[in-house]
Amino acid sequence: MLKLALEGSLSKLYRRSSPTLCAFDEINTYNEAIKEKRKNLEKELKKCEKEFKLEKDKEQKAFFKSQIQILKKELTKCKEITPLNLSEAPFEIPSTWAWVKLGDICEMKKGPFGSAITKDMFIPNGNNAVKIYEQKNAIQKSETLGEYYISLEHFEKLKQFEVFENDIIVSCAGTIGEIFRIPKNAPKGIINQALMKIKLVNEEWIPYFMIFFDFLIKQKSQENSKGSAIKNIPPLDILKNFSIPLPPLKEQEHITQILDTLFTLKKGLRVD
């Protein structure tokens, strides 16, 4: 069923009723918005750099330095999406869909090295405690599980691993490829070494992406682990180059709705 969905067969009738929808048009609109955002950020960066050079007050100078770093970081995220050539396509998809690189539509980051979070850093849960998200949060699809917390001081040193609403966490060891979308009002926290976090450039793509990524990551982890008893998630540089078939947004929503209904029916028909 997933294979039919990812090849476009499941939404064939929907495309006939919505012939004007096209992923390439949506990508072009996204790219134009990114160009405009980059232009504005570059303008703001030049202004801050000029103010930084002229400023004499130490505190104000430190403020501008911080702003410059933030703006430069934001500029690195302003990446356009480049549809792949048909010659690079793993399989045939509808002409209104686009093949794109995984690394073009999301940011991926694996958790810190195991030595970065040690037992002596753990503190009881409280007002100044920050949660450590573990594999079981991804496996059991819950943001509340877990009993490990660190102080705000330690959190500041590991802030790059912080998770936010609509980030997707992925289990990377043992039980491979289980995914969970961080909900609104989830506890403030960071991922541990056994997780990876993913942030999509367009949050509206999340439901479709989760279906595709769940299928892809488990398949590729299996392939990556041939000849070994231990399953492994492919390295990030390989993951970023994986190809993903991208339908127009409305068709994505149609596909996820059909699959959700089918999975619910299948679950209801299971015999204990």
C-alpha positions in Angstrom: 0.0 0.0 0.0 2.8 2.4 0.9 4.5 1.6 -2.4 1.4 2.4 -4.3 1.1 5.7 -2.4 4.7 6.7 -3.1 4.4 5.8 -6.8 1.2 7.9 -7.2 -1.2 5.0 -7.9 -3.2 5.6 -4.7 -4.1 9.2 -5.7 -4.7 8.7 -9.4 -8.4 9.6 -9.3 -7.6 12.7 -7.2 -5.1 14.0 -9.9 -7.8 13.7 -12.5 -10.1 15.9 -10.5 -7.3 18.4 -9.7 -5.3 18.7 -12.9 -3.9 22.1 -12.2 -2.0 21.1 -9.1 1.8 20.8 -9.7 4.7 20.3 -7.2 7.0 22.2 -9.6 4.9 25.3 -9.3 4.8 25.0 -5.5 8.6 24.6 -5.4 9.0 27.7 -7.6 6.8 29.7 -5.2 8.9 28.4 -2.2 12.2 29.3 -3.9 11.0 32.8 -4.7 10.1 33.3 -1.0 13.5 32.0 0.0 15.2 34.4 -2.4 13.3 37.3 -0.9 14.1 36.1 2.6 17.8 35.8 1.8 17.8 39.3 0.3 16.3 40.8 3.4 18.6 38.9 5.7 21.7 40.0 3.7 20.5 43.6 4.0 20.0 43.3 7.7 23.4 41.6 8.1 25.2 44.5 6.3 23.5 47.0 8.5 24.5 45.1 11.7 28.1 44.7 10.5 28.3 48.4 9.8 26.8 49.2 13.3 29.3 46.7 14.9 32.3 48.5 13.3 31.1 52.0 14.4 29.9 51.1 17.9 32.1 52.0 20.8 30.0 50.7 23.7 31.1 47.2 24.7 27.6 46.0 25.6 26.1 47.3 22.3 29.1 45.9 20.4 28.4 42.4 22.0 24.7 42.8 21.0 25.6 43.5 17.4 28.1 40.6 17.3 25.3 38.3 18.6 22.9 39.5 15.9 25.5 39.0 13.2 25.9 35.4 14.3 22.2 34.8 14.3 21.7 36.4 10.9 24.6 34.3 9.4 23.0 31.1 10.8 19.6 32.0 9.3 21.3 32.7 6.0 22.7 29.2 5.9 19.2 27.9 6.2 18.0 29.8 3.1 18.4 26.9 0.6 16.4 26.6 -2.5 14.9 23.3 -3.6 16.3 21.9 -6.8 14.1 19.2 -8.5 16.2 16.3 -9.7 16.5 15.3 -13.4 14.4 12.3 -14.6 17.6 10.4 -15.2 18.2 10.5 -11.4 14.7 9.1 -10.5 14.7 5.8 -8.7 11.2 5.0 -10.2 8.5 6.6 -12.3 6.1 9.1 -10.6 3.3 11.3 -12.0 4.4 14.2 -14.1 3.0 16.7 -11.6 5.3 15.3 -8.8 8.9 16.3 -8.3 11.9 14.2 -7.2 13.9 16.2 -4.6 16.9 15.5 -2.3 16.0 14.8 1.3 18.7 17.3 2.4 16.9 20.1 0.3 13.6 19.8 2.2 14.8 19.3 5.8 17.6 19.8 8.3 18.9 16.6 10.0 21.0 16.4 13.2 22.1 13.4 15.2 22.4 13.6 19.0 25.6 14.4 20.8 28.4 11.9 21.4 27.7 9.6 24.4 30.4 11.3 26.4 28.7 14.7 26.1 25.9 13.6 28.5 27.1 11.9 31.6 25.4 10.5 34.8 26.8 13.2 37.0 24.9 15.8 34.9 21.5 14.4 35.8 19.3 16.3 38.2 15.7 15.8 39.5 12.9 17.3 37.5 12.0 20.8 38.5 11.6 24.4 37.3 15.2 24.7 36.1 15.5 21.2 34.7 15.6 20.4 31.0 14.4 17.1 29.6 16.6 14.6 27.8 14.6 12.9 25.0 15.4 9.2 24.7 14.7 6.4 22.2 11.6 5.4 24.0 10.0 8.8 23.2 10.3 8.0 19.5 9.4 4.3 19.9 6.4 4.7 22.1 5.3 8.0 20.5 5.2 10.0 23.7 6.8 13.3 24.8 6.2 12.6 28.5 8.2 9.4 29.0 11.7 9.5 30.6 13.3 10.5 33.8 16.6 12.1 32.8 17.0 15.9 33.2 20.0 18.3 33.1 20.5 21.8 34.4 20.0 25.0 32.4 23.8 25.5 32.6 24.5 22.1 30.9 21.6 22.7 28.5 23.3 26.0 27.2 26.3 23.9 26.2 24.1 21.4 24.3 21.6 23.9 22.9 22.2 22.8 19.3 20.4 19.5 20.1 17.2 21.2 21.4 13.9 20.0 20.0 11.0 22.2 19.1 7.3 21.8 18.2 7.0 19.9 14.9 10.5 18.6 15.0 10.6 14.8 14.2 12.8 12.6 16.4 14.1 9.3 15.0 15.5 6.3 16.9 19.0 5.5 15.6 20.1 2.4 17.6 18.6 -0.9 18.4 15.0 -0.4 17.3 15.8 1.6 14.2 13.7 4.2 12.4 10.8 4.8 14.8 9.7 8.3 14.4 7.7 10.8 16.5 6.5 14.4 15.9 7.1 16.7 18.8 3.7 18.2 19.8 2.8 21.6 21.0 3.7 22.3 24.6 6.1 19.4 24.8 8.7 19.7 27.6 11.7 21.7 26.8 14.5 19.3 26.0 17.4 18.0 24.0 17.9 14.6 22.1 20.4 12.1 23.4 23.0 10.2 21.4 20.5 7.5 20.3 18.2 10.0 18.5 18.2 12.2 15.4 16.1 15.3 14.9 14.6 16.5 11.7 13.1 19.9 10.8 11.2 20.3 7.6 11.5 23.5 5.6 7.7 23.4 5.2 5.8 22.1 8.2 2.7 21.4 6.0 4.7 18.5 4.4 5.2 16.8 7.8 2.3 14.2 7.6 3.3 13.0 4.1 7.0 13.1 5.0 6.5 10.9 8.1 4.9 8.2 6.0 7.7 8.3 3.4 10.5 8.6 5.9 9.2 5.8 8.0 9.2 3.5 4.9 12.5 4.8 3.6 14.6 4.7 6.8 13.6 1.2 7.8 14.3 -0.1 4.3 17.7 1.7 4.0 18.7 0.7 7.5 18.1 -2.9 6.6 20.1 -2.5 3.4 22.9 -0.7 5.3 23.1 -3.5 7.8 23.4 -6.5 5.4 25.8 -9.1 6.8 25.5 -7.6 10.3 23.2 -8.5 13.2 23.0 -4.8 14.1 20.9 -2.5 12.1 22.3 1.0 11.4 20.9 4.2 10.1 22.9 5.4 7.1 25.3 8.3 7.8 23.9 11.9 7.4 25.8 12.6 4.2 24.2 9.6 2.6 20.7 10.3 4.1 20.8 13.9 2.7 21.3 12.6 -0.8 18.3 10.2 -0.7 15.6 11.1 -3.2 12.0 11.7 -2.2 9.0 11.9 -4.5 7.1 15.1 -3.7 3.5 15.5 -4.7 1.6 18.8 -4.6 0.5 19.7 -1.0 -3.2 19.0 -1.5 -2.4 15.6 -3.0 -0.1 14.9 -0.1 -3.0 15.6 2.3 -5.3 13.3 0.2 -2.7 10.4 0.3 -2.2 10.7 4.1 -5.9 10.8 4.7 -6.4 7.6 2.6 -3.5 5.8 4.4 -4.7 6.9 7.9 -8.1 5.5 7.1 -6.7 2.2 5.8 -4.3 1.8 8.8 -7.2 2.5 11.2 -9.4 -0.1 9.5 -6.5 -2.6 9.5 -5.9 -2.0 13.2 -9.6 -2.5 13.9 -9.7 -5.8 12.0 -6.8 -7.3 13.9 -7.6 -10.4 15.9 -5.9 -10.7 19.3 
